[in-house]
């Protein structure tokens, strides 16, 4: 089972002949992509963006493809997923999770193109007519209540009915008293600016020890937040359930896990109310559907993480259309330069905080090589533990 089977007749997409990777530089981070070719003249694409190690993931993706995918039928998706994961001894981890996710996306793109249907038709169809999204990355100015309030108002005026931000600045484990007051003041200002009808989600970036997380749960209660995301490091996963008991709002998390096996302790301890798998980190369509099903057995909702490019946004829409316990999807699309959308021709637009049903075969997106050539990767490092990280400057 873990070797390429060339005896079965190939499906309508043919067999995989070549795999290549591309990188696109932006002022925020480098984006990575994979493109898979078949002998039927079809190409399928996927996103393989890693926050810091795009070059390394590109190299790994090409190596995985050479070892396990050349000559394979893209329609044998369960076997291909297992072949890459088990056959290459990946055993999870961030780089392997990203590479496998992008390859999985490309298989669904190929299958959809071969059949002439949008990818979501192959992943459960549609449970809804549109996907609600929330804005992230909107708070790039000075970390002052009036600045964040103004930017929050601008974001809601664009049609978003939900937004998320990290009010806490730099730091790890604890917050100084002045820093805690400033953070709470930021939340208060944003809530007042957007009014009571918009959803507000608070990001913790998995940074705080239990005493600080518990204090924040109390401090955030007056602001009617939709969730507190990853308040503690996952090295403290056994304490998440305890924190949930103290909170008057949902606790969310899971973006750092890359498959159902890494998710096991989260489910076993009922650590969160809402899981946040990333379509470009947690195994692609094939694995995220399984995670959503397991979450449903625990009474949990699904709100996919997506700090990637508009391609991952489009992929995530295809995936979430068929997830019954889906809540809302993250997007950073409003943070990006116009040329990013030129490089990714056909990504789905956001209209009034929602994305509609895709109609094009596969994912409906093509990579425009000329734009990639004009904007090479910068290989810079974005340090979220440094002062002023929310401005997303580079070092």
N, C-alpha and C positions, 0 to 999 in steps of 0.2 A: 504493500500500500504506500510506502514511503519512497518509491521510485516512480519516475514518469511512466505512465501507462500509454504505450503507443499502439496497443492492439485494439482497443475500443475505437469505433468510428468517432471522429471529431464532430463537435456540434457546429452550429451555423457560424460561430466566430472563428473557426479554424483552430490552429495551434500557435502557441506563443513562439515567436522567432527572435525577438530582441527586446531589451529593456534599457531605457536611458533615464537619466535624472537631470533636472535643471534647478538653478537657484536664482532667486530674484531679490535684489537688495531694496530696502525701503528705509525711511528715516527712523522707523521703530525697530524692526527686526528683519532678518533674512527669512524668506519663505522658500520651502523646498517642495519639489514635485517629481513624480515618476510618470513615465509614459511607456506603455506596453504595446508592442506591435504583434500582429498575427499574420499568418500566411494568406489570410483572406483580405488583406489590405486594410484592416481595421486598427484603430488605436484607442486605447483606454488610458485615462489619467487618474491620478490620486495625489493627495497632499501628504507630504512627509516632512512637515515643518517641525523642528525641535527648537525650543526657546534659545538654546545656546550651541547646539552641536549639529547644525544642518549639514556641514561637510561630511562629518562622520556618518550621519544617517544615510546620506546619498551613497557613500561608498558601501555601506552595509547592504542597502537595498539592491544595488547592482550585483553584489556578491551572492545574496540570497537568491536572486533571480537566476543567476548562472547555475547555481547548485540545484535548484528545485523546480524552476518554472519553464525553462526553455524546452519546447516540445510538448508542453501540457495543454489541455483544453480548459479555457477559462470557465466553462460551465461546471467543472468539477470543483466547485468552490469549497465545499467542506473538506475534501481531500487536500486541496492546495493549502488551505489554512493550517491543517494539521501537519502537512509535510514541512512547511516553513517553520512552524512553531516547534514541533516535536523533533522533526528530522534534523534541524539545525541546532538542537539543544539550546534554544533561546531562553526558555524558562522564565519568560517575562522580562521586566526591566524597561526603561524608557526608550532607549534607542531601538531595541527589537520591537517594542510595541508600536512605535511610530512607523517603522519600515513595514511591518506586517499590515498595519492599518491602511497605509497608502496603496500597497499592492492589492489588498482586498477591495478597496474602492475602485481601482482600475479594472478588476474583474467584473464588477457590476456595471461599470461603464461599457465594457465590451459586450456583455450579455444584452444590455438594453439596446445598444446600437445594432447588434446582430438580429434582434427580434423586432426592432423598430418601435420600442416602447420606452417611456421614462423609467429610470431605475427604481423608482418607488413602487412600480407595478410588480417588481420582483421581490419586494421586501415587506409584504403585507398589505399593499394597496394603500388606500387613504381612509383614515378614521375621521378626517376633518377636511374642510375646504381650504384652509390656510393655516400657517404656522405663526404663532405670536412670538415676537423676539423682544429682547431687552437690550438696551444700550450699555456698553462699557467703553472705557477709554475716553470718555467725554471730559474728564476732570484733569486737564493738563496744565492748568494755570497755577498761580500762587496758591499755596495751601492756607487760604483764609476763608472764613464763612461767607463773606459777601461775594468772593470770586466763584466759589463752588456753587453758591445759590444762583448766581446769574447764568452759569453754564448749565446747571440743571434745568432752569427755565427754558433756555434755548433748546435743549434736548427734547423736552416735552412738547415744545412748540413745533418740532419737526414731525410729531405724530406718535412718538414713543409713549406707551402707557406704562412702561416699567424701565427702571435703570438701576445699575449697581455701581458701588464704588468702595474703595478701601480708604477709610478716613484716618488711619492710624499712623501714617508716616513711617520712618525707619524704626527698627528695633526688633528685638527677639526676646521671648519669654515674658518680659514685664514692660510696663509703661510707667514713665515718671508721672507724678501727679499732675504737673502742668500739661504734659503731653496727653494724658487721659482727658483732662478738661477740654483741651483744644479739639480732640477727636470727637467728643460728644457734641461740642458746639457746632462742628461741621455737619454732623448728622442732623441736628436740630434745624440748622439753616437750610439744608437741602429739603428736608421734609416740609418745612414751611413754604419753600419756594414752589414745590411741585403740587402742593395741596394734598387732600386726603384720598383722592381717587386714583392716583398713580401708585404702582407698586415700587417699593424701595427695598433693595437687597444689599446687605453689608458683607463685604469680603474681609476675611481674616488672614488669608495667605498662609494658613497653617503655622502660625508663629508663636502663639501664647501658651504659657504654662497654665495649669488648671486654676490657680488662684486668680490670675488676671482674666482668664476666659470667663470665670464665674462672675467676677465683678462687672465685666462688660455685658454679660447677659442681663444683669440688673439695670445697668445704665441705659441700655438700648430699648428697654421695654416700653417707655412712653411714646416711641416713634412709630409704632405699628409697622415693623419691618416684616417683609415676606419671608426672609430667612437670614440666618447668620452662617456664613460659609467658611468651612474649615477653620474654626477658631483655635484649634490645637494641632500640633504636629501629629502625624499618623504613628509616630513612635509611642503615642499615648492613646492609641485607639481604644483600649479597654476602659478609658474614662469618658469617652464620648457619650455613652448611654447615660452616665451619671449627670453630665452637663445637660443633656436633653431633658431630664426630669426637672431641672431648675429653670428651664427656658419657657417663656410664654409664647414663643414663636418657633417655627421649624429650624432645625439644624441641617445643613446640607454639606455634601462633600463627595469625593471619590475621583477627582480628576487625575490624581497621582497614581491610580491603579490601571493596569494595562490589559487585564483579561479577567475571566471569572475566577481563576485560581487566586489571583491577588486580591480579588474582592471578597473572598471567603470570610476572612475575619470581620469585615465590615457587616456582612449579612449575619454572621453568627452572633455578633454582639448587638445587633440592631442599633448600630452606631449613629445613623442619620435618619431623617425623615424623607430626604430627597437625595437621590444619587445623581452624580454629575459626570458620567463617562464622556470622553472626548472621541468623536468619530475618527480623528487622526492620531489617537494615542491608544485607545482601548480595544483595538482589533478590527476596526472597520464595521461595515454593515453586519457581517456574520456574527461577530461577538457582541456588539451592542444590543442587538435584538435579544440575545440570550440573557444579557444582564438586565434588560428591561423586564423580561419575563420573571426572572428570579426576584427582582425588586417588587413586582406585583404580588408575589406570594407572601411578601413581608409587609404589604400595605404601604409601600414606598412609591413616591412619584419619581419621574425622570426629567431632569432639566440639563441637557447636555452642555458641557463646557466647550467653549470655542474661542480661544484667543489666537486664532489662526487667520488665514486669508479668506477672501470671499469664496474660494473654491470649497473650503471646509464648511462654510455657511451653507452653500448649495447642497453639498453632500448631506449635511445634517438635516436639511429640510426633507430631502428624499427619505431619510431614515425615520424621522420623527412623524411623518405623515401616517405611518402604519403602527405607531406605538400607542396603545390605548391609554396607558398611564403617563403619557407625556404632559408636562406642565408648561414650559417656556424654554426658548433657545437663546443663548448668549450670542452677541455679535459685536465685533470691533470695526465693522466695515466703515463706519463714519469717521474713523481716525486716519484712514489711509489715503495716499495720493491717488489722483485720477489715473495715472499710468498703470497702477496695479489692476484696475478693471480692464484697461486696454490689453494687458498681458494675459488676462483670463477671460477670453471672449465668451459671453453667454451666461455669466453668473446671474443668479436670481436677484432682482432688485427688492429693496425694502420699501414698502409703501404704507405710511401711517402705522408703523410699528408691526407690520405683518408681511409675510411672504406667501404668495399664492401658489397654486398647483403648477408644477413644471409640466411642460408639454413636449419638449424635444427628446429624442431618443437618448438613452443612457443618462449621463449627468448633464448633457447639453452644453458642456464647456470645452473649449479648445485652447491650448497654450499657444501664444503668438511669439515665436522664437525671436523675432526682430526686437520686440520690446524687452525681452530678457537680456539680449545682447547690449541694449542701451543702459541697462540698470543692473550691473553685476553686484554680487553680494559684497557686503562691507566687512563681515566677520567681526562686528563689534559686540561688546558685552553690555547688557542692560542690567545694572545692579539694583534690585529692588530693596536692598538693605542699606542703601546709601541715602543721605539726606537729599531731598528733592527728586526722589525716584518717580513720583507721580507725573513729572514733566516729561518722562521718558527720553531724557537726554542720553547720549552715548559716551562711553569711556573707552 
